[in-house]
Structure formats: structure tokens, C-alpha cells
Amino acid sequence: MTVRERLRQNISAAFYQHGLLCASYPVPIILFTSASILTCCYPLLKLPLPGTGPVEFTTSVRDYSIPSHEPQGDLGERPEWYRGPPVAYIQQVLVKAAVSPWDNTLVPVDAFRSPLGRVFNLLEEIRNHVYTDRSLEALCLQVTDLLPGLRRMQAVLPEHGCLLISPGNYWQNRRDLFDSDPDLLKTIQQHEPKGLHTSATLRDLLFGVPGKHTGVSLYNRKRVVTYTITIALSGYDARFLGSLRTRLKQLHPSVNCSLREDHMVHVHFKEEIGIAELIPLVTTYIILFAYIYFSTRKIDMVKSKWGLALAAVVTVLSSLLMSVGLCTLFGLTPTLNGGEIFPYLVVVIGLENVLVLTKSVVSTPVDLEVKLRIAQGLSSESWSIMKNMATELVIILIGYFTLVPAIQEFCLFAVVGLVSDFFLQMFFFTTVLSIDIRRMELADLNRRLPAEAGMPPPKPGPLRPRETPPPPRPSPHTITLQAPAFRNLRLPKRLRVVYFLARTRLAQRIIMAGTVIWIGILVYTDPAGLRTYLAAQVSEQSPLGDAGLPPHLGVAPVFPGGDPTSTLSVLPAPEPTPLPENQSQGYGAPRPGLATTAGPQISWGPEDEEGWRQLSFRHWPSLFSYYNITLAKRYISILPVIPVSLHLSPQEAIETRHPQDPRHPPPPSPKTTDLQTDLTLYKVAALGLAAGVLLVLLLFCLYRVLCPRNYGQNGVQHGRRRRGDLPCDDYGYSPPVSEISPLLLRGHSMDIECLASDGMLLASCCLAGQIRVWDAQTGDCLTVIPNHGLRRSSSSSGWEHRDGWDLAGVCDADYLLGSDGQDAGLGAGMADGEPPSQTQPGSGFDFGGLVEKAYQEHEASPPLPFPPSPPASQQRRRSLGDQPVLPPERPLPGPSDWDSSVWAMELRGNLIAAGRSSGKLELWDAVEGSLRCSNEDGSSGITALAFLNNRIVAARLNGSLDFFTVDINKPLGLLQYRGPPGRGSLPPSPCYSSEDVISCQLTRSVQCAHQKPITVLKAAAGRVVTGSQDHTVRVYRLEDSCCLFTLQGHSGGITAIYIDQTMVLASGGQDGAICLWDVLTGSRVSHVYGHRGDVTSLVCTTSCVISSGLDDLICIWDRCTGIKLYSIQQEVGCGASLGVISESLLVTGGQGCVSFWDLNFGDLLQTVYLGQNSEGQGVRQLLVLDNAAIVCDFGSELSLVYVPSVLEKLD
Amino acid sequence: MPRLEEHCWSCSCSTNVKSKDLSSASWIASKLSEMMSILTSMLSHVYRSLYSVHSTNLIRRGLVLFTVGVLLALVLNLLQIQRNVTLFPEGVMDTLFSSAWWIPLCCGTAAAVVGLLYPFLDSHLGEPHKFKREWASVMRCIAVFVGINHASAKLDFANNVQLSLTLAALSLGLWWTFDRSRSGFGLGLTTALLATLVAQFLVYNGIYQYTSPDFLYVRSWLPCIFFSGGVTVGNIGRQLAMGSNEKPHND
């Protein structure tokens, strides 16, 4: 035993044990797996969420120098983007102003008018500040025009000069305008955009703090106004800024301010994502979804397909999460864009193993215990799973040695992902599978019970079906049918999905949960939302809580625990406001409640330190974009704020008051602050609603994509794929298995052309013109009616010899020898029944050269093929009593009949009606093989025949329609048939006694029934329906051959018609259209286009219409609505062969096989192979007999297939 | 709006450069496809007349492959453009479609030809491709192909040799994972060689030139991309030929 073999055995043994374990303790194992997934994913919590937010880097102010352009070696902490000078340095002067002490004589406007007014003094101060010889003008960022299209802001934003913005911009930095402004709030509000704003508004830009925090409102209980003066500097001059800082602090000292001033923050902005960037990403995701779809579609034979598919996807996804989590745990920081590599990781890890596992487990014998099945399935696939995994690992390891950092990282993730995927497959998925299979068995059992109860004897007990032999690899000739009750219980897949959704209210719940989560996220992350509110609350309670902050190092705690070098994008990072410290270190500072009496207090908290963080992260990009400066992939440096506290006296406030201020109407109640919160609420509600609607639409689209209407094709797909090795597999569980062995009916020498049956007998006619009659029950050949005309071909003599059925052949040969030279003219003359001159030489012999040659050959060796020779035949003739009949009979048609072939054939009772190409109608006795009568009123070939009761309708090539009546009478006064003597010795036959003289009388001939050849003729329920190439369908009454309707509606020749006892009429044409008609009124019920090319056959059941076309597609339509339910792809050339056995069982022919389909779902039930040598021969015709047998022809052979269980059902 | 205009302003020049460079690469594929299509038109004509039943099927497959080729060309173009252009201004889509509108078409034609050639060759050689014949595997293959393109566009390699080697390894891995047939390898190799040769030919004749200075960069990934593209399209073509009865899935 090689090492490999041993390894293989060991692996499979280990897997077996593992399978037993998993199936035995499903719940603990699932719990364990979930716990381990959660553990491994725990480190992910620390990772910032992916997004396109800016990233930050903090350096110390003291030894700051402009980073060089060249990448430097060891400065590992520095992010890659931190090179070169920033776009701008942002210096903010944070002003907090309050009128204190607050006087009750003051009006609300006073709370912000005079504090705002002080901005102009400050501006003046800043503008005029000079250090040594440098002024602000030299340092600041000079901006040019605003972008065209921003005319609206032209009055407000600075142009052609320093980018210096403050609330003063509302009044063009002019004090007089401010003083004369009667309503400040209105001025501020008029620039606000209407509706929802998404990014920074002008108010945010000018005030530099979020709108709520400005305190510029009539309802500001704190009465502290906060705003900033923002200066954008193009260069950094530490001394100038230092002096400005000291100057301002000196002028306006902030008493209790302990803001840290030693850090500057560099903010790097990501590229902005546009639609074009998203296209490749979306493409990869589409491919990913297609992959998942095509993969999970293959899961079948399980209880809950969707559940397992979900489990498979969960397995892969959580293994990915685990891999990222583990990598993070061990110190590797993901630097790749997670969203971009995610699809590739999924594709690399793949769903294959999961599917292989499922397939292998469900193909184990059903009668085994569940855990044994799981174990067997696992162990049988163990080797391939291990091998695949080893291969993938090796490939990925090769990738690891490409030494490209990104690829290495990808490979690392992939390797860890693969391993964790394996782990999850083994523990999670296997267990889920075992639960699923157990559920299926239970459900199976429950469902079966009623059906079993109704079933008579064969099963000993309800448990029996589980112990039935396993279906996966049955002998090729078994059919699997379900008990009818069970079948009725199974709804179409689409409906089942809908019912499932309806039952569980899944969609609603998902939408609800999604909306709740979404709203939660929105509220939490919204800049004006809950988080900032909470932070504000906390800081309000402990205004001086910053003492508890951990000391800032070189890195701002933007990413708690994370690496600041991460380029993974971040959402607006949470501000470093450690709540517990704040609360524990409460300074007992004045509460807001106190402020109303004791006057507003200006307090400086840690949130003021980096107040810009509370702004939208689009704040800076939008500010710069107004001046056509992009921040994408660049960074700005934000310098520590300069805190300025302004305490104004009430007198000052009153002095600056505008005359209109006191008369200011008592402000409309919740004007600004409440409006703000309300707006947030509305925003959340509206967006939540929108998200819900979107989700519904998305789900709908997904459903439409995932569940197309043509389910049948799916069934065909796997049916086709497995044909040959696994002929029966779909519902391996429930069904009673019964053996089907097709009977092969051999005998025809050439391809079979016509098939007819009346349930008891079966008549077939081959290209050689030979008609054979078979017993439909046993498959015995009862009679052979040879066609003497074509018997001459030497190839056809073989079977005669082999068969030993020589009588007819000999008769034929005799006759042939005698009549070979019949004259055409003579024949025509003899058409009225003159006995032929058997000795006529071949003067008018007009056969083709080939036939002549064969004929001569035959003549040369006449006795050879017929060893039993004339005496026996003579004897037989005599004994049968048809000796006198035959000779006068045969020559009747004349020589033109020699090569006339049978174009149409019908069988009723024991009479075979055969229509020949010569236009002759013959009635043969099926049992004896004798010609009972013939009629040759028409000369045009009979293309179709219908035989109903005692009437025969023949459609002719020239478009005429002949109605014949078959009379069973005394042989008197017959036109064409002269009853020969000596018939009395014939044995009686069931239907038409042989004693009866049968006559076939033309009752009516409709000369121009159709303009063009009649192609189809069907009769049922007293109606005869003809279809012709002239695009019309005509309905005749059988009794009086009266044309009832001419149905027009096709745009091509009619190729198929179906009519049955219930007067259902369907027609199909060359245009691929199918029409359903009301036979009583002649109106068209529905009209559908179903095929490319001709419709070749049509069958209706009570609920659906089944059509097949030249495109080898079988379509199943809903009869009422005309909606295509699904379609089945047939093999090439077998499209026309189909039949309906029962209401729900469809038979179709294939290459050497017939397939049984469940009509309700389009699922392949079974494929029966007809014979060894029939492979490659397509079934061209298929006839369903009354006794639930199927006759199909392939080539020169017939095959009789019994479907016993259906017979049982029909009974 | 102002932001977008600003992007326009900042990125338009580099976009033009890149797209020309790019279009040259794909244009080559197209030229190749034209030649191949002339070559194969007769073949396919004979084939069609022989199997008239299959002709509609063939046309349908061709159409599907064409669509796939066009879509892939567009997406991969975008990927390559993205390599240096950080931000798409509004106009980039227009330039993409106006300056090189025929490139995706030609790529589509090439895809159709190659995708039809693969099954044809299989049937001709008498060794039908049985390895992993299912749509899921095809999807995987496409995803990996896009991934290779993504890697070539997005990753920064130390030098072009490394890029070439990495891409070659990836392409071979693709072939080994999804194809493993000699004919597939041969045809892929032929496609790659021919396409690269045509590319060079066109560049030397000045019909199109790489305006990008890193011409070597383009040349180093071109053959590998062509190879893996050929294998991928062949994979799709085979699946279509095999499961032509199924509803074709084109993404």
C-alpha cells in the first residue's frame, strides 16, 4: 500500500469520525462554531469602518517642519500621504462670548448681537497684527475668484485676497452693515439651503462650528455665543502665529481655559468616488453574485434549498471575517481596500467544497441513519476536498512569493480564509446539513402518511419508504414516480418561495430590522445627531473634564487601538471624549441651570480643542472647492485653536442694540433649536422610508433575477448533465420504485413512419411500406402486411428470412413474380376491378433504375430469401381462405401503387386504415393482415387520416377533404369491392367480424377544403379539424361534413392541431404561434408565440398546453392565461416526440431514451434508456396508449414502455 | 457642481493621455480580431452551412460573447484609466466613449471569435472539454480575470519585470484552475502572441502610439492580459456551446 493510499484511508476515516460527531451533536457544535466565529471576529470591532472619510495624522507643533517630498526611511509612523506641504494651514480662533451678568431687562437678541458684533474688532486685530515685519497678508492663502455658478455666495465669501472667514462675512465684514441690520437671524438664515443639507452649509463654514453650537438663536438658554474666525494660511510661520496667539490671549484672556496647544492635525482626504470609479467595483460584485447564484443553484435534494444556500454563503462570509479578524489579532493591519478585494477573496475561497459536500451527502443511501449518511458522504469526498485545498494553498503560496506587498497581503488573507473556511465547512456547514437532512426525513414522513394510507397494499407500513432501496444509482430502467398526494402537495417553486415569504413575513421583517439598524446608524453617525448630543451632554455636565484625558502622544487617539498608518478609510472619527473620565472627574462646575441666574459662564471643554471635528467631514473640501482647489488625495494641517473669551457687560449689549431688537416679536416658538432637532427627526424618518422602499424594490428585483419563469430549464440542466451516469435522481426519497423494462419491437427494416394504436393493437408502418401489427400488451408481432411495391429492395429481405414469417412474403413474391411487368395504362384500365393479367410482361415498367436493378437481382435469385417456398404458402392461403381474395385484390391499384407509400395510418377496432401517396385508401384487417376494402376515388395523396366511429376522413394533398363511411354490410351493391367467395372460414375478430363485408363509401368530398395541402387532420367529439398550409384551420362536423368555422389567426402554415373530447382545440403553425380556440363559437381564446420555427406537436391537459417546436423546445403553457410556465430543452431532432400519460406526467423522447417529467414543476423524474444500440437514435414519434404504455419509434425499432404505477393510478 | 468642474480642470490632461495609451492596447486586440474574423468567417460559414440547425445557436452564442467582450473591455478600460487618474470628471465617460467608441466593439468581436473558436477547436480535435463545465466555474473564471486586471491596474510593482512575472504566474494559474486543456493553452498563447504582435505592428506603423512614457509598462502586461482573456472568453464560449440550451447569462 502506497503512502498515498494510506493517507487517503486515514483521511477518509478521520472524516467519517468527524461526520458522526457532527451529526450526533448538532446543537453544541453549532454553538461552538458560532462562538468561535464571534471570537475571531472580535478584533474587527476595533477596525474602522470602511468608507471614504478623511484620515488624520497628528504631529507636535513644537518641532514641526514641513515634510519633505521624498519618502523617508524609518519614519514608519508617518502615513504615505504625509509628504510635502499641505494645501493650507488652518488656524481657527475660537470665540466664546457671553453677556454677563445676564440681566432680566435684556431681550433675547442681546444674547448674541453684541457678542457677534465683537467679531469685527477681532478681525481688525487679526488683520493688523504684525510680527517683526510679517503681516497676515503675507502668510495667508490668497484666493482668487469663486467658481462661476457661485454668484449667490459672492457677497459672503471672500474673493481676491486672504481666505479669512468669520460670521462677519455675512455683513461683508462691515460693522455699519451689522449695526443697521434689523434682524440678524434672518440674514444668517437666508443663505441656508432649503430642504435637507448633506454637506457643509454656509452657516457652518462661516461660524466654523456646527449650527447648534453657535448659540445664535433666540432660545439659547446658555446665552453663550460660539464662533470661529478661520484663517487659511499658505505658509507656516511659528513665530507669527505664536505672537498672534499671545496677543489675542492677552487681549481676551480665557480664565479657565486649559486647551492643549501643542498638536497640529493633518487631515488627508481620500479621492472622491464617482460613478465611473464604481463601475468596475459593481461589475466585480455582479460577477460575484452570479457566481454565488450559479453555485447555490446546484444545491438540491435537500429540505430547504434556500436555507442551505444561505448557510453556504454564511460559511464563506464568516470565514472571510474570521480571516480578517485573525490577521488583525496577530498584528497584521489590512491596508487593502476591503471593498475591492472582497469579491476576489470570496471567489478564491469559493463555494465548491460546500456543494461537493452536499452532493456527496445527499447521494448516500437514504435508508441509512442520518449520522451515518453524513459520515459516509464526508468520507467519500474527503480525499478530493483535501486535495483541492492543498492545491489552492499551494497556488496561493506561489502568489505569496511574488513579493508584491499587496499580493502578499491578499494571499495571507486568502490562506487564513481558506483554513477558516475549511474549519467552518467541517463544523458549521456539515452540522447544518445534518439538521436539514433530519428535517427532511421527518417532513417526508409526515407528508407521506396520508398518501400511504390511501394506497392499497404494497407498502407494509408508513416507515417503509424510508427503507426503500436508495435511488441514486438505480438500474437504468426504473422510474420514480411520486404518490399522487405528495405530488399535489408540492407547489411550483415560485409559489413556494412566495408562500414562504408570506408565511414568515420575511420581507417585512428584514425591512423592519434593516430600517431600524439603518436609522440607528444614521442617528449615531449624523453630525448633528445623537452622538454629538451625548458628547455635548456629558461635557456640559463636566465642563472641565479634559484633565482626565490620556496624555497625547505623537498620535491622536483617533483610532483607539488601531494603527494610525492605516489607509483604510474612516468615518468621521469619534472625538476623544472619554465619558467615564469626564464623569468621574466632575469639577462641580456650574450647571446650566445655575447659569440663568448667575449669568452665562464661558467654559472651555475638551470638545473645544478640536471643534472642527464636529463639523461635517466635507467641511474643508467644500470650502476649498469653492475656490477651485481640490483636497482629494491631499491634506491640510489644522493648527491648534486660539481660544478667545469675551465677556460683555449688559450695558454694552444694550448700547449695540438695534432699535428694532426689543420690538422683535416674541420669537415663533420652536424656531431654530427645536426646528433643528425636528429637522433631524424628519430627515431620519424620510430617509428611513426611502431606504425601506429601496429595499423592497431591491428585493423584488433580486427575486425577479433569481427566479425566472422557466424553471424547467434548470431541471433539464442537471438532468442533461447527469444523463448517462445518474439517470434518476431528482426526488430520490419518497417514491416507490418500480422497474420499467422497455420491450423492443423489432421487425421493420427501415425507419418507421406511421404509428397508430387503439389501445389493444398497435400498427406501425415503415418507410418500406410494410405495416406490422403488434399486440400492445405483450409486444408480439401479430401480423405483417408487406408492401410488395418496395419489397424488391434486397435489403428488406433480411428480416423476412430471419423472422420466419414468410407467408406474406411468399405471397408477395409470387405475386411479384407474376405481376412485375404490369403496364401502367393497363393498370389504369383495370382500376375498376378487372382481374389483372399476371403474365403481362414489363412493358410499362417505369420504376427508377435502381429499383429495376434490385428487381432484376431479385428475379435472378427468387427462391433464396424464401426457403419455405410456395407449397407452404399455398397451403396457408387455402387455410386462411384468402387465397382467392388476394390475387384480384392486389393488382387493383395498378402499377402506380407499387411505389406508393403509406402516408397516413389509423387503427380502430381491428381495422387499419391506410392512406397512400397514390390517393388510395385501404382498409386492412389488423389480425389477418388482409385487405378488407379499398377506395381510390381520389388521386391525390392522402396526407392525413382520421378514423372515428364508422367514419374515415381523409385529407388530400390537393387540399380536398373526403369523408368516407365504413359500412359493415352484406356484400351487396358495392361499388368497388367484389367480395370473394369462401370467406366463411375466417376466424371472427372482436370488432368487425370477418364475416362482415366491409365497404368504404365516399359520402362527401369537399373539393377545395383548403387552398393548399392539408397538413393536419384531427377528429374528436364529432368534429373534424383540418389545418393547412394556407394558414387556416377549418372545423367540420363529422356527421354531415359541413364546414362550421374557418379559423384564421396564424401567419404560417398549420403544423399541429390538438382536439379532444372536451372540445379543446389548439393549433400551432409554422410561425411558432399557438392558438387556442373555442370550438363552439369559433373565437380565438388565446394566442401565444412560443417557438422559433414550426410547432411540431401540441397536447393539452386540463390545466396546461404542451407544445413542442422545431427549436427542440417543449413549452408548457397555462391553458387559462396563456402564460408560459416553463420550457424543457429537448435533444436535437427529438422535439416532436412528447406525450402526456396522466395529468401530471409528461413523456418526451431523447437520444435513445425517453424521459419522464413532472408536469407541475418541470422536474425530470426519470430517464429510461431504450436499448444498448439505440444510443444516438432519436425518438421521433411517441404514442401514449390507453393502458399507460408508451410506444416510441427510434429508427427501425419500436419500443414499448410500460409505466405500471400510472396504470395503477388510472385504475 | 463647482467641485466637479474643478476636477475637470485638474484631471483632463492626464485622462486623455491615459485613455489613448489604453485605447491603443485594446485597439490592437480589435485589429487582431478583425483579421481573425476574416479568417474564421469562411470556416464558420462552412460550419454553418454544414450545421444549419446550429447556425442560429451559433449566432446567439456569438452575440452573447460579443456582449461579454464589450462589457469587459469597457470595465477594464475604466480600471486602467483609474490607475493614474484619481478622480473622474464628468467628461471622462464622454471621452471614453467618443475617442474610442470602436474599441469595445472590436474587443467584443475578438471575444466572439475566440469564444467560438474554442469549442470549435475542441470538437475538431475530438477532445471535448470536460473539466469543471458549469456556470459557477465560468463566473469564477471571469472574476479571477477581472481580478488580474485589477491587480495590474491598481498595484504598484517595483519594476516591469516583476509585473510581467506576476501577471504571467497569475495567468497560468487561471489557466490551470479553469481550463487545463492543451488546446486551451495553445489557443490562449496564440491569441496573446498575435495580439501583442499586432499591437507592436500598429504602434510601429504609427497608426497608434503609446503616448504614455511607460511604454514598457503597457508591453509587460499586454500579453498576460491577452492570454488570460483568451482563456476566459474560451471558457465562456465552451460553456455556451455546451449549455446552449440554457439562458445565456451575460453580465
Interface residues (C-beta under 8 A of the other chain):
Chain A: L147 G149 L150 E271 E272 G274 I275 A276 E277 I279 P280 T283 T284 I286 I287 L288 A290 Y291 F294 S295 R297 K298 E340 P343 Y344 V347 V348 G350 L351 E352 I395 I398 G399 T402 L403 V404 A406 I407 P621 S622 S625 Y626 N628 I629 T630 A632 K633 P708 N710 Q713 V716 Q717 R720 R1092 Q1129 V1132
Chain B: M1 P2 R3 E5 E6 H7 W9 S10 V53 T56 L71 L74 V75 L76 L78 L79 Q82 T86 L87 F88 V92 M93 E134 W135 A136 V138 M139 R140 I142 A143 V144 V146 G147 H150 A151 K154 L155 D156 F157 A158 Q162 L165 T166 A169 L170 G173 W176 T177 G243 N245 E246 K247 H249 D251
